[in-house]
Amino acid sequence: MSAPVDSERGGRAIRIGIIGFGEVGGALKAGIEKLAGYEVKAAPHDRKLVRDVVAWGEVIILAVPLSAVGEVVKEMGESAKGKILVDVTNDFGDEPPVKSRAEELQANAPDTKVVKAFNTVFARHMRTGKVGGEAISLFVTGDDPDAKRRVMNLGRAIGFLPVDAGPLKNSRWIESLGVLNGKLGYGTSNYGADIGFRVIGASA
């Protein structure tokens, strides 16, 4: 599967930086590396490496634990200005927050374009966007239309069925869906990780 180079970038590949190289970061890196038209660099949570990857990338995926996001935002500094930040985190606390974690990230990094995506998917499916050979939905929210489009195009290239889930404030709902996914897999339902959501009739 391949993705075209971005004509708005003069025909060159789109640069994707990933901060965090755990299960989620590694899976997304593997999924993106197979795509024509994209370049990807990943870095563990290291101050110098974070700044290097953020300065290099056009789209930055934050694949770090929720507890580390604030520190990473500080480490990115001015390098993140104008960049697309993709938040993949979920809050598995006892009570859902009033404001989504993506909205909090945007407030803490106001010069960036935050997009929420990939948080409703178990890491093992991020390489292909599929469960059991069936494409699953990728819910994407954001306030910048171009930033959201780019993330949706990336998800589509990997193999997902992107769903435009509206403005960034709607992230609180897909974050709840991400928590539900985790509880269905390893909570009281215990279905395991080979599950995924798909919206029938939606195309974007």
BAFI-3210 file (N, C-alpha, C; in Angstrom, 3 decimals, decimal comma, padded with zeros to 6 digits):
// residues 204
n [1|2|3|4|5|6|7|8|9|10|11|12|13|14|15|16|17|18|19|20|21|22|23|24|25|26|27|28|29|30|31|32|33|34|35|36|37|38|39|40|41|42|43|44|45|46|47|48|49|50|51|52|53|54|55|56|57|58|59|60|61|62|63|64|65|66|67|68|69|70|71|72|73|74|75|76|77|78|79|80|81|82|83|84|85|86|87|88|89|90|91|92|93|94|95|96|97|98|99|100|101|102|103|104|105|106|107|108|109|110|111|112|113|114|115|116|117|118|119|120|121|122|123|124|125|126|127|128|129|130|131|132|133|134|135|136|137|138|139|140|141|142|143|144|145|146|147|148|149|150|151|152|153|154|155|156|157|158|159|160|161|162|163|164|165|166|167|168|169|170|171|172|173|174|175|176|177|178|179|180|181|182|183|184|185|186|187|188|189|190|191|192|193|194|195|196|197|198|199|200|201|202|203|204]
n.u [000,858|000,481|001,156|000,570|003,087|003,040|001,511|001,340|003,657|005,581|006,002|007,616|008,354|006,223|007,089|007,094|007,248|007,823|007,315|008,331|008,872|007,650|005,270|003,083|004,277|006,220|004,594|003,152|005,270|006,187|003,931|003,859|006,312|006,116|004,924|004,899|005,870|005,992|008,159|009,695|010,698|011,620|011,806|012,958|011,802|013,674|015,353|017,055|016,793|014,052|013,680|015,166|013,751|011,245|011,905|012,610|010,335|007,069|004,538|003,819|003,703|002,545|003,423|003,611|003,312|000,372|001,039|003,475|003,157|002,980|005,618|006,971|005,900|007,088|009,762|009,792|009,606|010,188|010,482|008,203|006,408|003,754|003,520|001,842|000,360|-000,233|-002,309|-002,408|-003,250|-004,992|-007,112|-007,283|-008,419|-010,527|-012,740|-014,131|-012,427|-013,489|-012,716|-011,252|-008,191|-006,841|-007,749|-006,633|-003,954|-003,796|-004,262|-001,953|-000,040|-000,295|000,572|000,575|-001,022|-003,330|-004,375|-006,596|-006,242|-005,994|-006,338|-008,352|-007,686|-006,139|-002,631|-001,471|-002,876|-002,239|-000,351|-001,583|-004,226|-006,326|-008,466|-008,483|-008,349|-010,265|-010,936|-010,810|-012,386|-010,929|-011,051|-011,035|-010,330|-010,193|-009,335|-008,163|-008,659|-006,902|-004,826|-006,243|-007,101|-004,658|-003,869|-005,969|-005,548|-003,109|-003,894|-005,677|-003,896|-002,373|-004,297|-006,659|-010,157|-010,908|-012,683|-014,226|-014,493|-015,234|-014,788|-012,048|-013,041|-014,727|-013,097|-013,286|-015,275|-014,314|-012,142|-013,373|-014,398|-012,034|-011,238|-013,345|-012,793|-010,447|-011,456|-013,293|-011,532|-009,713|-010,998|-013,901|-015,277|-013,315|-012,514|-010,132|-007,410|-007,955|-010,035|-012,124|-013,446|-015,947|-017,498|-020,375|-021,269|-020,061|-017,898|-014,882]
n.v [-001,185|002,267|005,797|008,918|011,429|014,698|017,137|019,765|020,175|020,465|018,079|016,470|014,034|013,632|014,502|012,646|012,785|010,883|010,861|008,959|005,590|003,203|000,548|001,641|003,797|002,339|000,646|002,458|003,631|001,425|001,027|003,386|003,441|001,699|003,087|004,776|008,091|009,101|009,996|008,871|009,458|008,364|008,878|008,154|009,241|011,677|014,609|016,086|014,513|014,651|017,369|017,447|015,675|016,911|019,369|018,472|017,140|017,424|016,629|015,672|012,974|012,247|009,792|009,039|008,207|009,453|010,865|011,977|013,898|016,714|017,344|016,698|018,600|020,933|020,318|020,336|023,008|025,970|024,635|023,296|025,074|025,933|023,339|020,186|018,446|015,248|013,721|010,810|009,830|008,368|008,752|006,815|007,156|007,134|008,772|010,480|013,266|016,736|018,438|017,487|015,601|016,286|018,891|020,151|019,809|021,427|023,915|024,149|024,169|026,423|027,410|025,364|022,826|020,875|017,543|014,925|011,470|007,938|006,932|005,167|002,636|-000,509|-001,031|-003,081|-003,073|-000,802|-000,891|-001,706|-000,860|-002,560|-005,222|-008,596|-008,662|-006,832|-003,457|-000,868|001,903|005,156|007,617|011,076|014,208|017,800|021,312|022,653|022,545|021,703|020,421|018,321|016,998|016,071|014,205|012,406|011,520|010,219|008,148|006,798|005,937|004,090|002,130|002,398|003,374|006,533|008,734|011,750|013,312|015,766|018,985|019,861|019,858|017,703|015,654|014,737|012,853|010,844|010,144|008,978|006,813|005,523|004,703|002,957|001,031|-000,068|-001,151|-002,999|-004,742|-005,573|-005,322|-005,904|-007,221|-008,524|-009,222|-009,269|-008,038|-008,143|-006,600|-003,974|-000,739|000,190|002,439|002,148|003,092|005,551|007,721|009,267]
n.w [000,000|-000,723|-000,480|-002,034|-002,721|-001,253|-003,007|-002,269|-001,000|-002,842|-004,150|-002,577|-000,006|002,862|006,130|009,012|012,426|015,339|018,739|021,324|021,703|022,301|022,512|021,060|019,598|018,164|016,613|015,005|013,635|012,154|010,552|009,037|007,758|005,601|003,616|000,534|-000,144|002,379|005,040|008,024|011,356|014,552|018,076|021,366|024,631|025,097|025,820|023,945|021,612|021,236|020,533|018,177|016,477|016,399|015,228|012,714|011,668|010,069|010,747|013,965|016,062|019,201|021,063|023,735|027,276|028,947|031,255|030,624|028,705|029,222|029,978|027,613|025,870|026,901|026,353|023,584|022,858|020,930|018,585|017,891|016,887|014,795|013,876|013,241|015,802|016,842|019,009|020,805|023,191|026,038|028,890|031,569|034,031|037,021|036,672|033,872|032,355|032,455|030,399|027,315|026,903|024,617|024,116|026,324|025,688|023,389|024,569|026,088|024,169|022,245|019,782|018,009|015,937|017,018|016,687|017,298|017,248|016,484|019,038|019,653|019,028|019,346|019,791|018,224|015,863|014,538|012,575|010,254|010,163|010,326|011,491|011,719|008,933|008,173|007,546|009,973|011,721|011,874|014,069|013,884|015,181|015,192|015,032|012,966|009,603|007,503|008,860|010,035|007,734|006,701|008,622|008,427|005,795|006,158|007,899|006,183|004,214|005,647|006,063|007,422|007,832|007,622|009,801|009,983|012,853|013,742|015,449|017,706|020,307|020,356|020,959|023,539|023,438|021,701|023,153|025,318|023,952|023,345|025,897|026,445|024,501|025,537|027,921|026,951|025,761|027,819|030,231|032,136|030,093|028,570|025,909|024,583|022,476|019,777|018,503|017,184|016,234|013,844|011,729|010,011|006,770|006,786|005,064|004,224]
ca.u [000,000|001,323|000,501|001,265|003,763|002,129|001,733|001,492|005,026|006,484|006,247|008,501|007,677|005,780|007,935|006,343|008,081|007,128|007,953|007,949|009,156|007,124|004,416|002,309|005,196|006,831|003,598|002,888|006,473|006,166|002,851|004,169|007,521|005,790|004,194|005,579|005,411|006,176|009,383|009,379|011,750|011,079|012,772|012,469|011,614|014,979|015,200|017,709|016,201|012,712|013,784|015,661|012,671|010,191|012,399|012,648|009,042|005,945|003,477|004,462|002,818|002,948|003,137|004,170|002,242|-000,333|001,752|004,693|002,834|003,340|007,070|007,365|005,538|008,138|010,995|009,684|009,911|009,823|010,553|006,864|005,554|003,158|003,488|000,668|000,607|-001,255|-002,429|-002,963|-003,384|-006,275|-007,086|-007,978|-008,766|-011,830|-013,781|-013,696|-012,178|-014,475|-012,122|-010,461|-006,742|-006,417|-008,004|-005,612|-002,705|-003,862|-004,114|-000,566|000,812|-001,221|001,120|000,544|-002,333|-003,535|-005,345|-006,755|-006,414|-005,321|-006,494|-009,409|-007,162|-005,043|-001,373|-001,145|-003,585|-001,808|000,491|-002,383|-005,562|-007,286|-008,629|-008,951|-008,469|-011,301|-010,529|-011,551|-012,500|-009,989|-011,773|-010,087|-010,880|-009,239|-009,911|-007,534|-009,103|-005,784|-004,137|-007,094|-007,061|-003,379|-003,880|-006,911|-004,872|-002,122|-004,624|-006,190|-002,761|-002,014|-005,316|-007,856|-011,250|-010,960|-013,977|-014,107|-015,302|-015,566|-013,789|-011,226|-013,828|-015,317|-012,110|-013,731|-016,108|-013,505|-011,309|-014,221|-014,460|-010,754|-011,291|-014,255|-012,071|-009,554|-012,228|-013,823|-010,449|-009,060|-011,775|-014,846|-015,677|-012,168|-012,530|-008,787|-007,051|-008,336|-011,333|-011,995|-014,698|-016,131|-018,747|-020,946|-021,887|-019,277|-016,737|-014,259]
ca.v [000,000|003,442|007,098|009,846|012,553|015,814|018,136|021,066|020,233|020,446|016,721|015,712|013,210|014,260|014,040|012,295|012,542|010,185|010,964|007,767|004,417|002,014|-000,297|002,478|004,469|001,352|000,159|003,510|003,749|000,305|001,251|004,511|003,146|000,938|003,957|005,709|009,462|009,504|009,674|008,830|009,342|008,184|009,096|007,929|010,483|012,234|016,031|016,500|013,787|015,198|018,627|017,139|015,075|017,914|020,341|017,814|016,657|018,314|016,069|015,077|012,075|012,104|008,411|008,893|008,094|010,690|011,575|012,589|014,858|018,069|017,473|016,688|019,911|021,860|019,956|020,688|024,422|026,689|023,732|022,787|026,160|025,727|021,925|019,380|017,514|014,201|013,197|009,449|009,384|008,172|008,890|005,677|007,451|006,655|009,653|011,178|014,694|017,652|018,848|016,390|015,745|016,977|020,313|020,608|019,889|022,619|025,079|024,208|024,361|027,190|027,691|024,131|022,409|019,573|016,620|013,691|010,304|006,665|006,558|004,156|001,450|-001,200|-000,799|-004,127|-002,825|000,469|-001,146|-002,022|-000,283|-003,648|-006,300|-009,782|-008,350|-005,824|-002,100|-000,275|003,359|006,036|008,831|012,186|015,515|018,898|022,600|023,121|021,612|021,130|019,474|017,137|016,296|015,374|013,029|011,454|010,928|009,282|006,967|006,081|005,281|002,917|001,096|002,725|004,129|007,744|009,335|013,112|013,353|017,130|019,866|019,281|019,650|016,360|014,671|014,149|011,685|009,728|009,677|008,027|005,599|004,845|004,025|001,819|000,005|-000,742|-001,937|-004,155|-005,692|-006,134|-005,056|-006,963|-007,990|-009,390|-009,744|-009,269|-006,886|-008,313|-005,983|-002,603|-000,067|000,585|003,160|001,714|004,148|006,793|007,762|010,592]
ca.w [000,000|-000,826|-000,418|-002,910|-002,097|-001,074|-004,047|-001,634|-000,499|-003,980|-004,600|-001,698|000,993|004,102|007,229|010,220|013,601|016,423|020,047|022,067|020,876|022,951|021,684|020,133|018,689|017,272|015,663|014,030|012,796|011,198|009,600|008,148|006,976|004,399|002,702|-000,345|000,046|003,763|005,760|009,446|012,354|015,899|019,143|022,720|025,384|025,439|025,535|022,693|020,497|021,030|019,783|016,831|015,682|016,202|014,255|011,395|011,204|009,768|011,585|015,137|016,796|020,603|021,467|025,082|028,274|029,269|032,322|030,088|027,639|029,638|029,921|026,212|025,306|027,312|025,663|022,174|022,751|019,713|017,433|017,567|016,403|013,488|013,519|013,572|016,905|016,898|020,374|020,782|024,580|026,708|030,344|032,157|035,416|037,480|036,152|032,664|032,578|031,867|029,135|026,757|026,991|023,398|024,331|027,268|024,942|022,551|025,447|026,541|022,990|021,419|018,456|017,223|015,432|017,647|016,101|018,074|016,373|016,810|020,444|019,825|018,334|020,014|019,078|017,253|014,610|013,962|011,398|009,071|010,203|010,112|012,466|010,997|007,515|007,954|007,913|011,084|011,646|012,561|014,423|013,847|015,512|015,131|014,667|011,728|008,566|006,754|009,738|010,157|006,443|006,559|009,493|007,821|004,642|006,687|008,358|005,018|003,562|006,444|005,854|008,182|007,242|008,442|010,112|010,475|014,073|014,093|016,061|018,764|021,528|020,287|021,422|024,818|023,135|021,185|024,262|026,053|023,137|023,530|027,197|026,277|023,753|026,472|028,880|026,226|025,509|029,004|031,437|032,505|028,904|028,309|024,537|024,032|021,651|018,375|018,298|016,696|015,900|012,455|011,460|008,726|005,977|006,813|004,175|004,232]
c.u [000,890|000,493|001,254|002,031|002,809|002,446|001,925|002,888|006,027|006,850|007,180|007,704|007,309|006,562|007,105|007,328|007,256|007,942|007,429|008,144|008,809|006,260|003,654|003,220|005,831|005,853|003,298|004,082|006,481|005,085|003,174|005,358|007,220|005,186|005,126|005,027|005,514|007,573|009,054|010,661|011,082|012,187|012,160|012,338|012,962|014,981|015,795|017,068|014,797|012,791|014,250|014,536|011,574|010,633|012,367|011,258|008,053|004,719|004,158|003,433|003,357|002,507|003,800|003,025|001,623|000,434|002,981|004,416|003,264|004,832|007,560|007,053|006,602|009,429|010,960|010,019|009,415|009,839|009,173|005,962|005,073|003,023|002,136|001,063|-000,544|-001,221|-003,096|-003,293|-004,831|-006,073|-007,931|-008,262|-010,174|-012,984|-013,279|-013,473|-013,254|-014,002|-011,252|-008,977|-006,199|-006,636|-006,986|-004,270|-002,685|-003,680|-002,664|000,420|000,014|-000,728|001,177|-000,885|-002,587|-004,650|-005,404|-007,007|-005,663|-005,553|-007,558|-008,993|-006,090|-003,795|-001,110|-001,815|-003,152|-000,909|-000,326|-003,730|-006,658|-007,309|-009,202|-009,166|-009,508|-010,801|-011,409|-011,503|-011,380|-010,717|-010,778|-010,820|-009,789|-009,924|-009,308|-007,870|-007,951|-005,037|-004,931|-007,062|-005,782|-003,333|-004,844|-006,281|-003,825|-002,807|-005,147|-005,063|-002,318|-003,007|-006,603|-008,946|-011,422|-012,388|-013,709|-015,061|-015,515|-014,447|-013,091|-012,026|-014,526|-014,342|-012,537|-014,585|-015,277|-012,482|-012,098|-014,333|-013,159|-010,699|-012,206|-013,571|-011,146|-010,307|-012,887|-012,747|-009,955|-009,764|-012,695|-015,270|-014,590|-012,225|-011,132|-008,594|-007,458|-009,775|-011,094|-013,355|-014,747|-017,498|-019,228|-021,599|-021,137|-018,120|-016,200|-012,923]
c.v [001,230|004,697|008,045|010,880|013,733|016,895|019,527|021,236|020,125|019,050|015,925|014,986|014,028|013,656|013,854|012,016|011,882|010,342|009,826|006,556|003,142|001,228|000,519|003,160|003,520|000,851|001,200|003,710|002,651|000,505|002,327|004,198|002,410|001,818|004,788|007,101|009,954|009,123|009,709|008,714|009,220|008,376|008,719|009,272|010,937|013,688|016,442|015,821|014,284|016,459|018,380|016,612|016,091|018,958|019,763|017,550|017,768|017,918|015,329|014,249|011,897|010,737|008,121|008,704|009,456|011,524|012,320|013,702|016,276|018,309|017,519|018,022|020,952|021,582|020,347|022,153|025,038|025,793|023,268|023,846|025,887|024,271|021,294|018,407|016,523|013,570|011,826|008,946|009,154|008,322|007,777|005,886|006,993|007,484|010,352|012,656|015,543|018,120|017,710|016,668|016,468|018,481|020,905|020,756|021,141|023,888|025,259|024,407|025,156|027,485|026,457|023,849|020,994|018,808|015,383|012,540|009,122|006,198|005,493|002,810|000,794|-001,139|-001,833|-003,901|-001,528|000,289|-001,262|-001,316|-001,320|-004,597|-007,498|-009,523|-007,297|-004,457|-001,570|001,244|004,041|007,353|009,969|013,482|016,570|020,173|023,176|022,135|020,945|020,102|018,188|016,312|015,487|014,108|011,979|010,769|009,907|008,002|006,132|005,315|004,032|001,788|001,322|003,313|005,397|008,251|010,734|013,261|014,770|017,909|019,204|019,039|018,289|015,268|014,020|012,910|010,547|009,274|008,701|006,715|004,809|004,091|002,810|000,686|-000,791|-001,623|-003,148|-005,211|-006,376|-005,780|-006,214|-007,813|-008,971|-010,048|-009,864|-008,106|-007,018|-007,857|-004,574|-002,057|000,254|001,255|002,756|002,909|005,448|006,686|009,163|010,533]
c.w [000,000|-000,708|-001,316|-002,115|-002,108|-002,095|-003,456|-001,044|-001,646|-004,429|-003,705|-000,623|002,223|005,254|008,501|011,350|014,695|017,704|020,906|021,190|021,621|021,983|020,637|019,115|017,693|016,223|014,600|013,103|011,744|010,143|008,592|007,250|005,676|003,306|001,840|-000,091|001,472|004,232|007,248|010,270|013,712|016,920|020,471|023,431|025,935|024,965|024,190|021,493|020,187|020,177|018,351|015,937|015,408|015,179|012,840|010,838|010,881|010,583|012,726|015,896|018,213|021,102|022,806|026,067|028,573|030,286|031,816|029,089|028,008|029,546|028,477|025,549|025,669|026,553|024,189|021,946|021,452|018,478|016,979|016,948|014,982|013,069|013,880|014,671|016,975|018,290|020,328|022,192|024,992|028,212|030,942|033,640|035,752|036,923|034,892|032,935|031,908|030,498|028,621|026,919|025,762|023,525|025,307|026,574|024,071|023,377|025,891|025,397|021,952|020,010|017,563|016,760|015,934|016,936|016,989|017,114|016,955|018,246|020,667|019,253|019,197|019,143|017,987|015,898|013,924|012,748|010,124|009,022|010,066|011,314|011,715|009,520|007,179|008,412|009,036|010,981|012,419|012,809|014,580|014,176|015,430|014,681|013,389|010,606|007,806|007,585|009,867|008,869|006,291|007,411|008,951|006,617|005,083|007,147|007,213|004,316|004,317|006,224|006,617|007,283|008,077|008,609|010,657|011,656|014,583|014,748|017,238|020,044|021,530|020,712|022,725|024,579|022,572|022,221|025,136|025,282|023,247|024,847|027,119|025,530|024,668|027,453|028,214|026,030|026,766|030,308|031,730|031,302|028,483|026,925|023,945|023,066|020,194|018,137|017,756|016,327|014,399|012,312|010,070|008,028|005,988|005,841|004,163|003,514]
res [m|s|a|p|v|d|s|e|r|g|g|r|a|i|r|i|g|i|i|g|f|g|e|v|g|g|a|l|k|a|g|i|e|k|l|a|g|y|e|v|k|a|a|p|h|d|r|k|l|v|r|d|v|v|a|w|g|e|v|i|i|l|a|v|p|l|s|a|v|g|e|v|v|k|e|m|g|e|s|a|k|g|k|i|l|v|d|v|t|n|d|f|g|d|e|p|p|v|k|s|r|a|e|e|l|q|a|n|a|p|d|t|k|v|v|k|a|f|n|t|v|f|a|r|h|m|r|t|g|k|v|g|g|e|a|i|s|l|f|v|t|g|d|d|p|d|a|k|r|r|v|m|n|l|g|r|a|i|g|f|l|p|v|d|a|g|p|l|k|n|s|r|w|i|e|s|l|g|v|l|n|g|k|l|g|y|g|t|s|n|y|g|a|d|i|g|f|r|v|i|g|a|s|a]
***
